[in-house]
Amino acid sequence: MMKYKTSDLYFSAYLKTAGVRFVGTEKEGNKVFFIFEKTDMIRDLKREYFNRTARIPALSFVDEIRSMKSLTYMARQDD
């Protein structure tokens, strides 16, 4: 399986909301990376996200932001 890795919490929440399979987190120093299964649709999702043309449910996005923040906190505590 190919992996897509990003440290951008909000983009990660967007990917999860858009249905990209979340694999886990990795910590490098003080930075936490979110790992997703790499798919062809990530390029299109990235373009939509940064061009502000994405259409996802706002409340689902907010829920995922909270979830990703919790994962960041837990990953930092795993030392």
N, CA, C and O atoms as CSV, one atom per row, in Angstrom:
chain,resi,resn,atom,element,x,y,z
A,1,MET,N,N,0.838,-1.176,0.000
A,1,MET,CA,C,0.000,0.000,0.000
A,1,MET,C,C,0.890,1.248,0.000
A,1,MET,O,O,1.831,1.357,0.786
A,2,MET,N,N,0.576,2.167,-0.881
A,2,MET,CA,C,1.271,3.451,-0.936
A,2,MET,C,C,0.655,4.372,0.111
A,2,MET,O,O,-0.554,4.341,0.340
A,3,LYS,N,N,1.495,5.196,0.748
A,3,LYS,CA,C,1.014,6.086,1.795
A,3,LYS,C,C,1.150,7.545,1.372
A,3,LYS,O,O,2.084,7.921,0.664
A,4,TYR,N,N,0.205,8.348,1.820
A,4,TYR,CA,C,0.265,9.799,1.667
A,4,TYR,C,C,0.401,10.372,3.068
A,4,TYR,O,O,-0.362,10.012,3.964
A,5,LYS,N,N,1.366,11.261,3.263
A,5,LYS,CA,C,1.700,11.761,4.591
A,5,LYS,C,C,1.616,13.284,4.597
A,5,LYS,O,O,2.152,13.941,3.704
A,6,THR,N,N,0.946,13.846,5.600
A,6,THR,CA,C,0.862,15.293,5.749
A,6,THR,C,C,0.822,15.655,7.232
A,6,THR,O,O,0.310,14.901,8.059
A,7,SER,N,N,1.372,16.821,7.547
A,7,SER,CA,C,1.303,17.311,8.929
A,7,SER,C,C,0.210,18.367,9.081
A,7,SER,O,O,0.006,18.892,10.175
A,8,ASP,N,N,-0.486,18.679,8.002
A,8,ASP,CA,C,-1.535,19.700,8.015
A,8,ASP,C,C,-2.813,19.124,8.629
A,8,ASP,O,O,-3.498,18.315,8.004
A,9,LEU,N,N,-3.122,19.541,9.837
A,9,LEU,CA,C,-4.272,19.014,10.558
A,9,LEU,C,C,-5.583,19.260,9.816
A,9,LEU,O,O,-6.412,18.357,9.709
A,10,TYR,N,N,-5.773,20.459,9.311
A,10,TYR,CA,C,-7.039,20.798,8.648
A,10,TYR,C,C,-7.191,20.067,7.314
A,10,TYR,O,O,-8.286,19.621,6.971
A,11,PHE,N,N,-6.102,19.946,6.569
A,11,PHE,CA,C,-6.170,19.186,5.316
A,11,PHE,C,C,-6.430,17.716,5.608
A,11,PHE,O,O,-7.147,17.051,4.859
A,12,SER,N,N,-5.855,17.205,6.688
A,12,SER,CA,C,-6.098,15.820,7.090
A,12,SER,C,C,-7.564,15.601,7.441
A,12,SER,O,O,-8.163,14.596,7.059
A,13,ALA,N,N,-8.128,16.554,8.171
A,13,ALA,CA,C,-9.554,16.459,8.516
A,13,ALA,C,C,-10.397,16.477,7.248
A,13,ALA,O,O,-11.387,15.752,7.145
A,14,TYR,N,N,-10.008,17.298,6.293
A,14,TYR,CA,C,-10.715,17.353,5.007
A,14,TYR,C,C,-10.631,16.014,4.279
A,14,TYR,O,O,-11.636,15.518,3.770
A,15,LEU,N,N,-9.424,15.424,4.227
A,15,LEU,CA,C,-9.267,14.129,3.553
A,15,LEU,C,C,-10.146,13.059,4.203
A,15,LEU,O,O,-10.785,12.267,3.509
A,16,LYS,N,N,-10.174,13.041,5.537
A,16,LYS,CA,C,-11.022,12.065,6.233
A,16,LYS,C,C,-12.488,12.291,5.908
A,16,LYS,O,O,-13.227,11.343,5.645
A,17,THR,N,N,-12.905,13.550,5.928
A,17,THR,CA,C,-14.301,13.864,5.624
A,17,THR,C,C,-14.658,13.479,4.200
A,17,THR,O,O,-15.787,13.075,3.921
A,18,ALA,N,N,-13.688,13.605,3.296
A,18,ALA,CA,C,-13.910,13.269,1.892
A,18,ALA,C,C,-13.868,11.762,1.640
A,18,ALA,O,O,-14.160,11.316,0.530
A,19,GLY,N,N,-13.507,10.970,2.660
A,19,GLY,CA,C,-13.554,9.513,2.522
A,19,GLY,C,C,-12.242,8.830,2.207
A,19,GLY,O,O,-12.234,7.645,1.872
A,20,VAL,N,N,-11.120,9.550,2.306
A,20,VAL,CA,C,-9.822,8.913,2.088
A,20,VAL,C,C,-9.507,8.075,3.325
A,20,VAL,O,O,-9.680,8.532,4.454
A,21,ARG,N,N,-9.046,6.853,3.102
A,21,ARG,CA,C,-8.793,5.917,4.212
A,21,ARG,C,C,-7.620,6.394,5.058
A,21,ARG,O,O,-6.500,6.552,4.571
A,22,PHE,N,N,-7.909,6.619,6.341
A,22,PHE,CA,C,-6.898,7.047,7.304
A,22,PHE,C,C,-6.181,5.819,7.840
A,22,PHE,O,O,-6.821,4.849,8.243
A,23,VAL,N,N,-4.841,5.859,7.845
A,23,VAL,CA,C,-4.046,4.716,8.275
A,23,VAL,C,C,-3.537,4.888,9.702
A,23,VAL,O,O,-3.527,3.931,10.477
A,24,GLY,N,N,-3.116,6.097,10.053
A,24,GLY,CA,C,-2.592,6.322,11.399
A,24,GLY,C,C,-1.758,7.584,11.466
A,24,GLY,O,O,-1.831,8.445,10.588
A,25,THR,N,N,-0.954,7.682,12.532
A,25,THR,CA,C,-0.077,8.828,12.713
A,25,THR,C,C,1.358,8.351,12.871
A,25,THR,O,O,1.618,7.210,13.252
A,26,GLU,N,N,2.277,9.253,12.568
A,26,GLU,CA,C,3.705,9.031,12.808
A,26,GLU,C,C,4.254,10.290,13.441
A,26,GLU,O,O,3.848,11.397,13.088
A,27,LYS,N,N,5.161,10.129,14.362
A,27,LYS,CA,C,5.770,11.274,15.010
A,27,LYS,C,C,7.232,11.347,14.601
A,27,LYS,O,O,7.956,10.354,14.658
A,28,GLU,N,N,7.657,12.540,14.187
A,28,GLU,CA,C,9.062,12.798,13.858
A,28,GLU,C,C,9.472,14.030,14.637
A,28,GLU,O,O,9.086,15.147,14.293
A,29,GLY,N,N,10.251,13.829,15.683
A,29,GLY,CA,C,10.589,14.942,16.565
A,29,GLY,C,C,9.328,15.400,17.272
A,29,GLY,O,O,8.627,14.600,17.890
A,30,ASN,N,N,9.042,16.693,17.178
A,30,ASN,CA,C,7.821,17.231,17.786
A,30,ASN,C,C,6.663,17.293,16.809
A,30,ASN,O,O,5.564,17.710,17.176
A,31,LYS,N,N,6.893,16.888,15.578
A,31,LYS,CA,C,5.871,16.999,14.535
A,31,LYS,C,C,5.117,15.686,14.373
A,31,LYS,O,O,5.709,14.607,14.356
A,32,VAL,N,N,3.793,15.801,14.256
A,32,VAL,CA,C,2.933,14.640,14.040
A,32,VAL,C,C,2.454,14.651,12.598
A,32,VAL,O,O,1.962,15.666,12.105
A,33,PHE,N,N,2.601,13.521,11.930
A,33,PHE,CA,C,2.138,13.364,10.554
A,33,PHE,C,C,0.929,12.448,10.527
A,33,PHE,O,O,0.863,11.459,11.256
A,34,PHE,N,N,-0.015,12.789,9.686
A,34,PHE,CA,C,-1.198,11.969,9.474
A,34,PHE,C,C,-0.970,11.153,8.215
A,34,PHE,O,O,-0.570,11.694,7.184
A,35,ILE,N,N,-1.221,9.858,8.295
A,35,ILE,CA,C,-0.943,8.937,7.197
A,35,ILE,C,C,-2.265,8.451,6.601
A,35,ILE,O,O,-3.164,8.004,7.314
A,36,PHE,N,N,-2.354,8.552,5.281
A,36,PHE,CA,C,-3.530,8.112,4.539
A,36,PHE,C,C,-3.108,7.133,3.460
A,36,PHE,O,O,-1.951,7.114,3.038
A,37,GLU,N,N,-4.052,6.325,3.020
A,37,GLU,CA,C,-3.805,5.465,1.871
A,37,GLU,C,C,-3.748,6.364,0.634
A,37,GLU,O,O,-4.675,7.130,0.367
A,38,LYS,N,N,-2.663,6.262,-0.106
A,38,LYS,CA,C,-2.490,7.121,-1.283
A,38,LYS,C,C,-3.393,6.640,-2.416
A,38,LYS,O,O,-3.337,5.480,-2.824
A,39,THR,N,N,-4.219,7.546,-2.911
A,39,THR,CA,C,-5.106,7.230,-4.023
A,39,THR,C,C,-4.994,8.323,-5.074
A,39,THR,O,O,-4.451,9.396,-4.814
A,40,ASP,N,N,-5.508,8.042,-6.250
A,40,ASP,CA,C,-5.476,9.022,-7.332
A,40,ASP,C,C,-6.322,10.249,-7.021
A,40,ASP,O,O,-6.062,11.331,-7.549
A,41,MET,N,N,-7.333,10.092,-6.165
A,41,MET,CA,C,-8.227,11.213,-5.903
A,41,MET,C,C,-7.618,12.267,-4.985
A,41,MET,O,O,-8.161,13.368,-4.894
A,42,ILE,N,N,-6.508,11.975,-4.298
A,42,ILE,CA,C,-5.903,12.954,-3.392
A,42,ILE,C,C,-5.472,14.208,-4.144
A,42,ILE,O,O,-5.633,15.315,-3.630
A,43,ARG,N,N,-4.939,14.060,-5.329
A,43,ARG,CA,C,-4.519,15.234,-6.116
A,43,ARG,C,C,-5.707,16.161,-6.378
A,43,ARG,O,O,-5.599,17.376,-6.212
A,44,ASP,N,N,-6.843,15.583,-6.788
A,44,ASP,CA,C,-8.040,16.393,-7.042
A,44,ASP,C,C,-8.565,17.019,-5.751
A,44,ASP,O,O,-8.952,18.188,-5.740
A,45,LEU,N,N,-8.580,16.249,-4.670
A,45,LEU,CA,C,-9.044,16.775,-3.390
A,45,LEU,C,C,-8.159,17.924,-2.916
A,45,LEU,O,O,-8.658,18.919,-2.389
A,46,LYS,N,N,-6.855,17.790,-3.103
A,46,LYS,CA,C,-5.924,18.849,-2.706
A,46,LYS,C,C,-6.191,20.126,-3.494
A,46,LYS,O,O,-6.211,21.220,-2.929
A,47,ARG,N,N,-6.394,19.985,-4.785
A,47,ARG,CA,C,-6.680,21.146,-5.638
A,47,ARG,C,C,-7.980,21.819,-5.186
A,47,ARG,O,O,-8.032,23.042,-5.061
A,48,GLU,N,N,-9.023,21.031,-4.944
A,48,GLU,CA,C,-10.302,21.580,-4.504
A,48,GLU,C,C,-10.171,22.274,-3.143
A,48,GLU,O,O,-10.741,23.344,-2.929
A,49,TYR,N,N,-9.427,21.667,-2.243
A,49,TYR,CA,C,-9.248,22.229,-0.900
A,49,TYR,C,C,-8.565,23.596,-0.969
A,49,TYR,O,O,-9.041,24.561,-0.372
A,50,PHE,N,N,-7.452,23.676,-1.697
A,50,PHE,CA,C,-6.695,24.919,-1.744
A,50,PHE,C,C,-7.299,25.963,-2.681
A,50,PHE,O,O,-7.002,27.150,-2.548
A,51,ASN,N,N,-8.130,25.545,-3.614
A,51,ASN,CA,C,-8.846,26.493,-4.471
A,51,ASN,C,C,-10.176,26.931,-3.866
A,51,ASN,O,O,-10.883,27.766,-4.429
A,52,ARG,N,N,-10.504,26.359,-2.716
A,52,ARG,CA,C,-11.751,26.677,-2.013
A,52,ARG,C,C,-12.995,26.300,-2.816
A,52,ARG,O,O,-14.013,26.991,-2.771
A,53,THR,N,N,-12.894,25.195,-3.547
A,53,THR,CA,C,-14.040,24.715,-4.322
A,53,THR,C,C,-14.581,23.397,-3.775
A,53,THR,O,O,-15.478,22.798,-4.368
A,54,ALA,N,N,-14.039,22.946,-2.649
A,54,ALA,CA,C,-14.458,21.667,-2.057
A,54,ALA,C,C,-15.873,21.761,-1.517
A,54,ALA,O,O,-16.300,22.802,-1.018
A,55,ARG,N,N,-16.582,20.666,-1.627
A,55,ARG,CA,C,-17.946,20.571,-1.098
A,55,ARG,C,C,-18.019,19.380,-0.157
A,55,ARG,O,O,-18.160,18.234,-0.584
A,56,ILE,N,N,-17.920,19.677,1.139
A,56,ILE,CA,C,-18.061,18.631,2.150
A,56,ILE,C,C,-18.974,19.171,3.251
A,56,ILE,O,O,-19.091,20.385,3.414
A,57,PRO,N,N,-19.620,18.281,4.009
A,57,PRO,CA,C,-20.487,18.739,5.092
A,57,PRO,C,C,-19.680,19.455,6.184
A,57,PRO,O,O,-18.729,18.893,6.727
A,58,ALA,N,N,-20.060,20.680,6.498
A,58,ALA,CA,C,-19.314,21.496,7.452
A,58,ALA,C,C,-19.221,20.845,8.832
A,58,ALA,O,O,-18.148,20.833,9.433
A,59,LEU,N,N,-20.310,20.315,9.331
A,59,LEU,CA,C,-20.286,19.718,10.668
A,59,LEU,C,C,-19.406,18.474,10.716
A,59,LEU,O,O,-18.744,18.222,11.723
A,60,SER,N,N,-19.392,17.706,9.650
A,60,SER,CA,C,-18.509,16.533,9.585
A,60,SER,C,C,-17.050,16.984,9.592
A,60,SER,O,O,-16.208,16.366,10.244
A,61,PHE,N,N,-16.756,18.055,8.871
A,61,PHE,CA,C,-15.402,18.600,8.833
A,61,PHE,C,C,-14.973,19.049,10.235
A,61,PHE,O,O,-13.859,18.749,10.663
A,62,VAL,N,N,-15.828,19.750,10.935
A,62,VAL,CA,C,-15.522,20.211,12.294
A,62,VAL,C,C,-15.288,19.020,13.220
A,62,VAL,O,O,-14.361,19.039,14.029
A,63,ASP,N,N,-16.119,17.986,13.107
A,63,ASP,CA,C,-15.934,16.775,13.918
A,63,ASP,C,C,-14.581,16.132,13.646
A,63,ASP,O,O,-13.908,15.677,14.571
A,64,GLU,N,N,-14.185,16.095,12.386
A,64,GLU,CA,C,-12.894,15.495,12.037
A,64,GLU,C,C,-11.732,16.342,12.548
A,64,GLU,O,O,-10.700,15.799,12.939
A,65,ILE,N,N,-11.887,17.657,12.550
A,65,ILE,CA,C,-10.840,18.525,13.106
A,65,ILE,C,C,-10.634,18.168,14.579
A,65,ILE,O,O,-9.500,18.012,15.031
A,66,ARG,N,N,-11.714,18.042,15.309
A,66,ARG,CA,C,-11.616,17.671,16.734
A,66,ARG,C,C,-10.920,16.316,16.890
A,66,ARG,O,O,-10.058,16.144,17.752
A,67,SER,N,N,-11.303,15.373,16.054
A,67,SER,CA,C,-10.714,14.037,16.110
A,67,SER,C,C,-9.210,14.079,15.826
A,67,SER,O,O,-8.424,13.433,16.519
A,68,MET,N,N,-8.820,14.837,14.809
A,68,MET,CA,C,-7.409,14.922,14.434
A,68,MET,C,C,-6.601,15.642,15.517
A,68,MET,O,O,-5.449,15.284,15.764
A,69,LYS,N,N,-7.184,16.640,16.159
A,69,LYS,CA,C,-6.504,17.315,17.266
A,69,LYS,C,C,-6.258,16.329,18.405
A,69,LYS,O,O,-5.188,16.335,19.014
A,70,SER,N,N,-7.238,15.492,18.691
A,70,SER,CA,C,-7.075,14.479,19.736
A,70,SER,C,C,-5.970,13.499,19.378
A,70,SER,O,O,-5.163,13.129,20.230
A,71,LEU,N,N,-5.932,13.080,18.123
A,71,LEU,CA,C,-4.874,12.163,17.670
A,71,LEU,C,C,-3.498,12.800,17.799
A,71,LEU,O,O,-2.533,12.130,18.167
A,72,THR,N,N,-3.404,14.090,17.498
A,72,THR,CA,C,-2.131,14.805,17.635
A,72,THR,C,C,-1.691,14.804,19.092
A,72,THR,O,O,-0.535,14.523,19.405
A,73,TYR,N,N,-2.619,15.118,19.964
A,73,TYR,CA,C,-2.308,15.138,21.392
A,73,TYR,C,C,-1.846,13.759,21.865
A,73,TYR,O,O,-0.843,13.648,22.570
A,74,MET,N,N,-2.572,12.714,21.479
A,74,MET,CA,C,-2.217,11.355,21.903
A,74,MET,C,C,-0.867,10.926,21.348
A,74,MET,O,O,-0.086,10.282,22.048
A,75,ALA,N,N,-0.581,11.280,20.086
A,75,ALA,CA,C,0.693,10.908,19.468
A,75,ALA,C,C,1.853,11.569,20.202
A,75,ALA,O,O,2.916,10.966,20.348
A,76,ARG,N,N,1.663,12.784,20.658
A,76,ARG,CA,C,2.718,13.489,21.383
A,76,ARG,C,C,2.923,12.914,22.789
A,76,ARG,O,O,4.009,13.035,23.357
A,77,GLN,N,N,1.892,12.296,23.343
A,77,GLN,CA,C,1.974,11.707,24.677
A,77,GLN,C,C,2.597,10.314,24.677
A,77,GLN,O,O,2.934,9.787,25.738
A,78,ASP,N,N,2.753,9.717,23.503
A,78,ASP,CA,C,3.215,8.328,23.386
A,78,ASP,C,C,4.714,8.156,23.558
A,78,ASP,O,O,5.246,7.110,23.186
A,79,ASP,N,N,5.407,9.124,24.099
A,79,ASP,CA,C,6.868,9.000,24.268
A,79,ASP,C,C,7.237,8.019,25.334
A,79,ASP,O,O,8.421,7.805,25.593
